[in-house]
Amino acid sequence: MVLYLLNCALFNAFFVYRTLNTNKKVKYKNFLHEVGRSWISEVKNRSESNSDDLQLPEKQTTPRGPKQEPPGRFQNTQTFKNC
């Protein structure tokens, strides 16, 4: 389902591109290749520029209160007699 929706979005982008650029005759397959190359180069550039900034966040602990039993949990217990 996700791939179908992605394909619909890409086809809509292709249709808009062809509508706005009437002087260029681009095929859908070539358009998809250019979009893929663009995404890959963008990810590469982003990873190269942020390689020094990539650090894992420090482990943060959540303060916890002492463990307490809920009130009334054992008040209504019945004693079972051997049958």
C-alpha positions in Angstrom: 0.0 0.0 0.0 2.8 2.4 0.9 4.6 1.7 -2.4 1.4 2.3 -4.3 0.9 5.7 -2.6 4.5 6.6 -3.2 4.1 5.7 -6.9 0.9 7.9 -7.1 2.8 10.8 -5.5 5.7 10.4 -7.9 3.4 10.2 -10.9 1.6 13.4 -9.8 5.0 15.1 -9.5 5.9 13.9 -13.0 2.6 15.2 -14.4 3.1 18.6 -12.8 6.8 18.7 -14.0 5.7 17.9 -17.6 2.9 20.5 -17.4 5.3 23.3 -16.2 8.1 22.3 -18.6 6.4 21.9 -21.9 9.6 22.3 -23.9 11.2 19.2 -22.3 10.2 15.7 -23.3 11.0 13.6 -20.3 9.8 10.0 -20.0 8.4 8.7 -16.6 11.2 6.2 -16.2 13.9 8.8 -16.7 12.1 11.1 -14.3 12.1 8.4 -11.6 15.8 7.8 -12.1 16.5 11.5 -11.7 14.4 11.7 -8.5 16.2 8.7 -7.1 19.6 10.2 -7.9 18.6 13.4 -6.3 17.4 11.7 -3.1 20.6 9.7 -2.9 22.9 12.7 -3.4 20.9 14.7 -0.8 21.3 11.9 1.7 25.1 11.6 1.0 25.6 15.4 1.3 23.6 15.5 4.5 25.6 12.6 6.0 29.0 14.0 5.0 28.2 17.5 6.4 26.8 16.1 9.7 29.3 13.3 10.2 31.0 15.2 13.1 27.7 16.1 14.6 26.3 12.6 14.8 26.5 11.6 18.4 24.2 9.4 20.5 22.3 11.3 23.1 23.4 10.7 26.7 21.4 8.0 28.5 18.9 9.6 30.7 17.3 7.8 33.6 13.8 8.4 34.8 13.5 9.0 38.5 11.2 6.4 40.1 9.5 6.5 43.4 9.6 3.6 45.9 7.5 0.6 45.0 4.3 0.6 47.0 1.4 -1.8 46.9 -2.0 -0.2 46.0 -4.2 0.5 49.0 -6.8 -2.2 49.7 -5.2 -4.9 47.6 -5.0 -7.5 50.2 -7.9 -6.4 52.5 -10.6 -8.5 50.8 -8.7 -11.8 50.7 -10.5 -14.8 52.0 -9.0 -17.6 53.9 -9.7 -20.9 52.2 -10.4 -23.9 54.3 -9.4 -27.4 53.3 -12.4 -29.3 52.0 
